[in-house]
């Protein structure tokens, strides 16, 4: 009860409360005037019937009739009085029993409850808060980033402008702080000066305002932002942004890099110093139909095949693992070893003209794919409903991608690769099924907006699926902890682990990491900084050695359960391809 006056004063000072109070005041005044008029008429009719009552009796009679209590101790004898009683009774039913409760609930009780709920969303963080990640933005991609950060033990705070939306997120288990995006005081309350990073995922104009306001409150905090318009990158940097990501362009580049090219098949995904991790599709190569033992890749090139993707399913390869047309190899080695592998499985470019790849969708991702394919000298054609798109030199066919005549005009029957880039995951699943039925032998690459649709797109027929939400998370993670974690996609990641007492003095073969956790050791960095890529099974672990391992989310969880995980955030740079 002692907090009730302060809560009431806070409620009365809210923006919408004055309007509600005004409505309640007008309704109460109308009701008061109605009671007064009925009381006067009561006296007049009673005088007409020869009865005499006090003024308080008139008010008493009016209230009992309007509230339908009807004690019956005071009644009219004439028809005029009875008609008046009916009018008072009916107006009382309407105003007392219907309008009064609903008006009170709508304009006082419900706003009061909403105010109480909004107070549940905190407005600031404790003064000792530090090392957290602040996320300013909305939408499924923002929540996906928050989920990924939570999964890796990184505390994250969602900045929400609307307290009602913040309450909904709070009920879903997210940590939320309500505040105005353009208010410097908001970022002071969020302890931005002690945060590990501020991530801004909003429109370009709002991103600029957020970055500018946050930079004033926290001059040294790293700020990462995503932009839709490339021209906004310079403005965001001027506003104080540390790193600006053009996520749609990066996604288009990643898709284009995976389009089969006979002269260059291996695509690099990331680097840890001398360690290079790359993908090599088996489709239409001399690896198809062979086992890992028969290929002899480690003996001939020095690379280590650390994983195999097959329509979205990741597995650690065995010597007997058969490489099919749908397989994509994940290989690790030095730069020179990766180049040797690329030469081994690639075919020199012929003078004959290559059949164009078909890009379904002429949005930002589709245009980025076309631009990067042009740089790789791979011809392409874009299919899009829009009459005019900025496709540059890439041919554009206007029409619906689900129209067979349009697809045949684009060359669906002969193209080696189909890239589906629309922003609608439902449409992408439909097109994946359709294109796989038309071309069982073609390479189908697909873009997903959300991670939860990746498996569905693989089941629909896509050979490789890249998720925009996963790309955002991986970009932020790789910036946040560059020497600790490299997220490759929505499930696969490379992570660092520093040797402690349990593994010190054991060999790679004897420790049984792969059998226990399904993670593969890619490299070992000694305390002196030397990097051992693809170490032999006889390598002995020393205390404080840094292991670089690869595994999917389930394998990483098993490794955590057995050995723990590094808590520190590294400072070495990672080159992201």
C-alpha positions in Angstrom: 0.0 0.0 0.0 2.9 2.4 0.7 3.8 2.3 -3.0 0.2 3.0 -4.2 0.4 6.8 -4.1 3.7 6.9 -6.1 2.3 4.4 -8.6 -0.9 6.4 -8.9 1.0 9.7 -9.5 3.2 8.0 -12.1 0.0 6.7 -13.8 -1.7 10.1 -13.8 1.4 11.7 -15.5 1.4 9.3 -18.4 0.6 10.6 -21.9 -2.8 8.9 -22.5 -4.1 9.2 -18.9 -5.3 12.8 -19.3 -7.4 11.9 -22.2 -9.0 9.0 -20.3 -9.6 11.2 -17.2 -11.3 13.8 -19.4 -13.7 11.1 -20.8 -14.4 9.8 -17.3 -15.0 13.4 -16.1 -17.5 14.1 -18.9 -19.3 10.8 -18.3 -19.5 11.5 -14.6 -20.9 15.0 -15.2 -23.5 13.6 -17.6 -24.6 11.1 -15.0 -24.7 13.7 -12.2 -26.9 16.0 -14.3 -29.2 13.1 -15.2 -29.6 12.3 -11.5 -30.3 15.9 -10.7 -32.9 16.3 -13.4 -34.6 13.1 -12.4 -34.7 14.2 -8.8 -36.3 17.5 -9.7 -38.9 15.8 -11.9 -39.6 13.3 -9.1 -40.6 16.3 -6.9 -42.8 17.9 -9.6 -44.7 14.6 -10.3 -45.1 13.9 -6.6 -46.5 17.4 -6.0 -48.9 16.7 -8.9 -50.0 13.5 -7.1 -50.3 15.3 -3.8 -47.3 13.6 -2.1 -44.6 15.5 -0.4 -41.0 14.3 0.0 -37.6 15.8 0.9 -34.9 16.6 -1.7 -32.7 13.8 -0.3 -35.7 11.4 -0.8 -35.7 12.4 -4.5 -32.1 11.6 -4.9 -32.6 8.3 -3.0 -35.5 7.3 -5.2 -33.6 8.1 -8.4 -30.6 6.1 -7.4 -32.6 3.0 -6.3 -34.6 3.0 -9.6 -31.6 3.6 -11.8 -29.6 0.9 -10.1 -32.7 -1.5 -10.4 -32.8 -2.1 -6.6 -36.4 -0.8 -6.5 -37.1 -1.0 -2.8 -40.8 -0.2 -3.4 -41.2 2.0 -0.3 -41.8 5.1 -2.5 -44.1 4.7 -5.5 -46.1 6.8 -7.9 -49.9 6.2 -8.2 -50.6 8.0 -11.5 -49.8 6.8 -15.0 -47.5 9.8 -15.5 -45.5 8.8 -12.5 -45.3 5.2 -13.7 -44.1 6.3 -17.2 -41.5 8.5 -15.6 -40.4 5.5 -13.5 -40.0 3.4 -16.6 -37.9 6.1 -18.3 -35.7 6.4 -15.2 -35.4 2.6 -14.9 -34.4 2.1 -18.6 -31.8 5.0 -18.5 -30.4 3.5 -15.3 -30.0 0.1 -17.0 -28.1 1.8 -19.9 -26.0 4.2 -17.9 -25.5 2.4 -14.6 -25.3 -1.2 -15.6 -23.8 -1.0 -19.0 -22.0 2.3 -19.8 -20.6 3.0 -16.3 -18.7 -0.3 -15.9 -17.4 -0.4 -19.4 -16.3 3.3 -19.3 -14.6 2.7 -16.0 -12.8 -0.4 -17.2 -11.8 1.0 -20.6 -10.6 4.4 -19.5 -9.2 3.7 -16.0 -8.9 0.1 -15.0 -7.4 -1.3 -18.2 -4.9 1.6 -18.6 -4.0 1.2 -14.9 -3.3 -2.5 -15.5 -1.3 -1.7 -18.7 0.7 0.9 -16.7 1.4 -1.7 -14.0 2.6 -4.2 -16.7 4.8 -1.6 -18.3 6.5 -1.0 -15.0 7.6 -4.6 -15.1 9.9 -3.8 -18.0 13.1 -2.3 -16.5 14.3 1.1 -17.6 17.9 0.7 -16.7 20.6 -1.9 -15.7 22.4 -2.2 -12.4 25.5 0.0 -12.1 27.9 -3.0 -11.9 26.7 -4.4 -15.3 29.5 -4.9 -17.8 30.6 -7.1 -20.7 27.1 -7.4 -22.1 25.9 -7.0 -25.7 23.1 -4.4 -26.4 20.9 -5.2 -29.4 18.8 -2.3 -30.8 16.3 -3.5 -33.4 13.2 -5.7 -33.9 12.1 -8.7 -35.9 13.0 -12.4 -36.1 16.6 -11.8 -37.1 17.2 -9.7 -34.0 15.7 -12.4 -31.8 17.7 -15.1 -33.6 20.9 -13.2 -32.7 19.8 -12.9 -29.1 19.2 -16.7 -28.9 22.6 -17.4 -30.4 24.3 -15.1 -27.9 22.5 -16.7 -25.0 23.4 -20.1 -26.2 27.1 -19.2 -26.1 26.8 -17.7 -22.6 27.0 -14.0 -23.8 24.6 -11.8 -21.8 22.5 -9.7 -24.2 20.0 -6.9 -23.7 17.3 -6.0 -26.1 16.5 -2.3 -26.3 12.8 -1.9 -26.9 11.1 1.4 -27.7 7.6 0.2 -26.9 7.1 -1.1 -23.3 4.2 -3.3 -24.5 6.5 -5.1 -27.0 9.1 -5.2 -24.3 6.7 -7.0 -22.0 5.9 -9.6 -24.6 9.6 -10.2 -25.1 10.1 -10.4 -21.4 7.5 -13.0 -21.1 9.3 -15.0 -23.8 12.4 -15.1 -21.7 14.5 -12.3 -23.2 16.2 -9.7 -21.1 14.7 -6.4 -22.1 15.2 -2.7 -21.2 12.7 -0.1 -22.4 13.9 3.3 -23.6 13.9 5.8 -26.4 16.4 5.0 -29.2 17.3 8.6 -29.8 17.9 9.5 -26.1 21.5 9.6 -24.9 20.3 8.9 -21.3 18.9 5.6 -22.5 22.4 4.3 -23.4 23.8 5.6 -20.1 21.1 3.6 -18.3 22.1 0.6 -20.4 25.7 1.0 -19.2 26.8 1.2 -22.8 30.2 2.5 -21.7 30.9 -0.9 -20.1 29.2 -3.1 -22.8 31.2 -5.5 -25.0 29.3 -4.3 -28.1 26.2 -2.5 -29.4 24.5 -4.1 -32.3 22.1 -2.0 -34.4 19.6 -3.8 -36.7 17.1 -1.3 -37.9 16.3 1.0 -40.8 19.2 3.0 -42.1 17.8 6.3 -40.8 17.0 5.0 -37.4 20.4 3.1 -37.2 22.2 6.4 -37.8 20.2 8.1 -35.0 20.9 5.2 -32.6 24.6 5.1 -33.4 24.9 8.9 -33.0 23.1 8.9 -29.6 25.0 5.8 -28.3 28.4 7.2 -29.3 27.8 10.3 -27.3 27.0 8.2 -24.2 29.8 5.6 -24.8 32.7 6.9 -26.9 34.7 3.7 -26.8 32.1 0.9 -27.1 32.3 -1.1 -30.4 29.2 -0.5 -32.5 28.2 -2.8 -35.3 25.3 -2.0 -37.6 23.6 -3.5 -40.7 22.6 -1.3 -43.6 20.2 -1.8 -46.5 21.4 0.9 -48.7 25.2 0.8 -49.4 25.3 4.6 -49.6 24.4 4.7 -45.9 27.6 3.0 -44.9 29.7 6.2 -44.9 27.0 8.1 -43.0 26.9 5.4 -40.3 30.7 5.5 -40.0 30.6 9.3 -39.6 28.0 8.9 -36.9 30.4 6.7 -35.0 29.8 3.1 -36.1 32.8 0.8 -35.7 31.8 -1.8 -38.3 29.1 -1.6 -41.0 27.7 -4.8 -42.5 25.9 -5.0 -45.8 24.3 -8.3 -44.9 22.3 -8.7 -48.2 25.5 -8.1 -50.2 27.5 -10.5 -48.1 24.8 -13.1 -48.5 24.8 -12.6 -52.2 28.6 -13.0 -52.3 28.4 -16.2 -50.3 25.8 -17.7 -52.6 27.8 -16.7 -55.7 30.9 -18.1 -54.3 29.2 -21.5 -54.1 28.0 -21.6 -57.7 29.9 -24.4 -59.5 32.8 -23.2 -61.6 34.9 -25.8 -63.4 37.9 -23.6 -63.1 37.6 -22.8 -59.4 35.6 -25.1 -57.1 36.9 -24.5 -53.6 35.4 -21.6 -51.6 37.1 -20.3 -48.5 34.9 -19.7 -45.5 37.2 -18.3 -42.9 40.8 -18.2 -41.5 42.4 -18.6 -38.1 45.9 -17.4 -38.7 47.5 -20.0 -41.0 44.5 -22.3 -40.7 42.1 -22.0 -43.7 38.6 -23.6 -43.7 36.9 -24.1 -47.1 34.1 -25.9 -48.8 34.4 -28.1 -51.9 31.3 -29.4 -53.6 31.6 -32.9 -55.0 29.0 -32.4 -57.7 30.5 -32.9 -61.2 34.0 -33.5 -59.9 36.4 -36.4 -60.0 35.6 -37.1 -56.3 32.1 -38.2 -57.0 31.5 -41.9 -56.4 34.7 -42.4 -54.4 35.3 -42.9 -50.7 37.5 -40.8 -48.5 40.1 -43.5 -48.6 40.0 -43.9 -52.3 40.4 -40.1 -52.8 43.6 -39.9 -50.8 43.2 -36.1 -50.4 45.4 -35.8 -47.3 48.3 -37.7 -49.0 48.0 -35.7 -52.3 47.2 -32.3 -51.0 47.8 -32.2 -47.3 44.2 -31.0 -46.5 42.1 -32.7 -43.9 38.4 -33.5 -44.7 36.8 -32.5 -41.3 33.2 -32.8 -42.3 30.7 -33.6 -45.0 27.4 -31.7 -45.7 24.7 -33.8 -47.4 21.5 -31.8 -47.9 21.8 -30.0 -44.6 23.1 -33.0 -42.6 26.6 -32.7 -41.2 28.7 -35.7 -40.4 32.3 -36.5 -39.5 33.8 -38.5 -42.4 35.1 -42.0 -42.0 37.5 -43.7 -44.4 34.6 -45.6 -45.9 32.4 -42.5 -46.4 31.2 -42.3 -49.9 31.1 -38.9 -51.7 27.9 -38.5 -53.7 26.9 -35.7 -56.0 25.0 -33.9 -53.2 27.9 -33.9 -50.8 29.9 -30.7 -49.9 33.2 -31.3 -48.2 34.5 -29.1 -45.4 38.2 -29.1 -45.6 41.0 -27.5 -43.4 44.6 -26.8 -44.2 47.0 -24.0 -45.1 46.5 -21.6 -47.9 48.9 -23.6 -50.2 47.1 -26.9 -49.4 43.7 -25.4 -50.2 45.0 -24.2 -53.5 46.5 -27.6 -54.3 43.1 -29.2 -53.6 41.4 -26.6 -55.9 43.7 -27.4 -58.8 43.2 -31.2 -58.2 39.4 -31.1 -58.5 39.0 -28.2 -60.9 39.1 -28.4 -64.7 40.8 -25.7 -66.8 38.4 -23.2 -68.3 37.4 -24.1 -71.9 37.0 -21.5 -74.6 33.4 -22.7 -75.2 30.7 -20.4 -73.8 29.4 -21.5 -70.4 25.7 -22.0 -69.9 24.3 -19.2 -67.7 23.2 -19.7 -64.1 19.6 -18.9 -63.4 18.9 -16.4 -60.5 15.3 -16.4 -59.3 14.6 -13.1 -57.7 16.0 -9.6 -58.5 16.1 -8.1 -55.1 19.2 -7.0 -53.2 20.5 -10.5 -52.7 19.8 -11.6 -56.3 21.5 -8.5 -57.7 24.5 -9.1 -55.4 24.7 -12.7 -56.7 24.6 -11.5 -60.3 27.4 -8.9 -59.6 29.7 -11.3 -57.9 29.1 -14.0 -60.6 30.1 -11.4 -63.2 33.3 -10.8 -61.3 34.0 -14.6 -61.5 33.2 -14.5 -65.2 30.2 -16.8 -64.8 27.3 -15.8 -67.0 23.8 -15.6 -65.4 20.3 -14.5 -66.1 17.8 -13.0 -63.6 14.1 -13.9 -63.4 12.0 -11.3 -61.6 8.4 -9.9 -61.8 9.6 -6.3 -61.8 9.9 -4.6 -65.2 13.0 -2.6 -64.3 15.8 -3.7 -62.0 19.3 -2.5 -61.8 20.8 -5.8 -63.1 23.8 -4.2 -64.9 25.0 -6.4 -67.7 23.2 -9.5 -66.4 20.2 -10.3 -68.7 16.8 -9.9 -67.0 13.7 -11.8 -67.9 10.4 -10.4 -66.6 7.9 -12.9 -65.3 6.8 -15.2 -62.5 9.5 -17.7 -61.4 6.7 -20.3 -61.0 5.8 -20.0 -64.7 7.3 -22.9 -66.7 7.4 -20.8 -69.9 9.4 -18.1 -68.1 11.8 -20.6 -66.6 12.4 -22.3 -70.0 13.1 -18.9 -71.5 15.7 -18.3 -68.8 17.3 -21.7 -69.6 16.1 -23.9 -66.8 16.5 -27.0 -68.9 20.2 -26.5 -69.5 21.6 -24.4 -66.7 24.1 -26.0 -64.3 23.1 -23.9 -61.3 19.9 -22.4 -60.0 20.1 -19.7 -57.2 16.8 -18.9 -55.4 17.1 -15.5 -53.7 13.6 -14.2 -52.8 13.0 -12.9 -49.3 9.9 -15.2 -48.7 10.9 -18.6 -47.3 7.6 -20.1 -48.3 8.1 -19.0 -51.9 11.7 -20.4 -51.7 10.4 -23.8 -50.6 7.9 -23.9 -53.4 10.5 -22.9 -56.0 13.0 -25.4 -54.6 10.5 -28.3 -55.0 9.5 -27.1 -58.5 13.1 -26.6 -59.7 14.3 -29.9 -58.3 11.4 -31.7 -60.2 12.4 -29.9 -63.4 16.1 -30.4 -63.0 17.1 -33.3 -60.8 20.8 -32.9 -61.9 21.2 -29.2 -61.4 22.9 -27.4 -58.4 20.3 -25.6 -56.4 21.4 -22.9 -54.0 18.8 -21.2 -51.8 18.6 -18.2 -49.5 16.7 -18.5 -46.2 15.6 -15.6 -44.1 15.2 -17.6 -40.9 17.2 -20.5 -39.5 14.1 -22.6 -38.7 13.4 -22.9 -42.5 16.9 -24.2 -43.5 16.0 -27.9 -43.0 12.8 -27.5 -44.9 14.6 -26.0 -47.8 17.1 -28.8 -47.9 14.2 -31.3 -47.8 12.6 -29.4 -50.7 15.6 -30.1 -52.8 18.2 -27.4 -52.2 21.8 -28.6 -52.2 23.0 -25.7 -50.1 21.1 -23.2 -48.0 22.4 -20.0 -46.6 20.5 -18.2 -43.8 20.4 -14.4 -43.5 19.8 -14.7 -39.8 22.7 -17.1 -39.4 24.9 -14.7 -41.4 24.0 -11.8 -39.1 24.8 -13.9 -36.0 28.1 -15.2 -37.4 29.2 -11.7 -38.4 28.6 -10.4 -34.9 30.2 -13.4 -33.2 33.3 -13.2 -35.4 33.6 -9.5 -34.5 32.9 -10.0 -30.8 35.3 -12.8 -30.3 37.6 -13.1 -33.3 40.0 -15.7 -32.0 37.5 -17.7 -30.0 34.6 -18.6 -32.3 33.9 -18.7 -36.0 30.3 -19.5 -36.9 30.2 -21.0 -40.4 26.4 -21.4 -40.7 23.3 -21.9 -38.5 24.7 -25.2 -37.1 28.4 -25.5 -37.8 31.1 -23.5 -36.0 34.8 -23.5 -35.3 35.7 -22.7 -31.7 38.8 -22.4 -29.5 39.6 -24.4 -26.4 42.6 -23.8 -24.2 44.2 -27.0 -22.8 43.8 -27.5 -19.1 44.8 -30.2 -16.7 42.5 -32.9 -18.1 44.1 -33.1 -21.6 47.6 -31.9 -20.8 50.2 -34.6 -21.6 47.9 -36.7 -23.7 48.1 -37.3 -27.4 45.5 -36.4 -30.0 44.9 -40.1 -30.5 44.6 -41.1 -26.9 42.3 -38.3 -25.7 39.4 -39.6 -27.8 37.9 -36.1 -28.5 36.3 -37.2 -31.7 34.7 -40.3 -30.3 33.4 -38.6 -27.2 32.2 -35.3 -28.7 32.0 -35.7 -32.5 34.3 -32.7 -32.9 37.4 -32.6 -35.0 40.7 -30.9 -34.1 41.7 -28.6 -37.0 44.8 -27.0 -35.5 46.8 -26.4 -32.4 48.4 -23.2 -31.5 51.3 -23.5 -29.0 52.1 -21.1 -26.2 54.9 -19.7 -28.3 52.4 -18.8 -31.0 53.3 -21.5 -33.5 50.3 -23.0 -35.4 50.1 -26.7 -36.2 47.5 -27.2 -38.9 46.1 -30.8 -39.2 48.3 -32.2 -36.4 49.2 -35.9 -36.5 47.5 -38.3 -34.1 50.7 -38.6 -32.1 50.8 -34.9 -31.3 51.1 -34.4 -27.5 49.0 -31.6 -25.9 50.8 -29.2 -23.7 49.3 -27.0 -20.9 47.9 -23.7 -22.4 47.9 -25.0 -26.0 44.9 -23.6 -27.9 42.9 -26.2 -29.8 40.7 -25.1 -32.8 37.9 -27.6 -33.3 34.9 -27.9 -35.7 31.5 -29.3 -35.0 27.8 -28.8 -35.2 25.8 -27.5 -32.3 25.2 -30.9 -30.8 28.9 -31.8 -31.0 29.9 -28.5 -29.4 27.4 -29.1 -26.6 29.0 -32.5 -25.9 32.4 -30.9 -25.9 31.3 -28.4 -23.4 29.9 -31.1 -21.2 33.2 -33.0 -21.2 35.8 -30.2 -21.2 34.1 -26.8 -20.7 34.7 -23.9 -22.9 36.9 -20.8 -23.0 35.4 -17.8 -21.3 37.8 -15.1 -22.5 37.3 -13.0 -25.6 40.2 -13.1 -27.9 41.9 -10.1 -29.6 43.4 -11.6 -32.7 41.9 -10.7 -36.0 40.1 -13.2 -38.2 39.8 -12.7 -41.9 36.3 -13.5 -43.0 35.9 -14.4 -46.7 
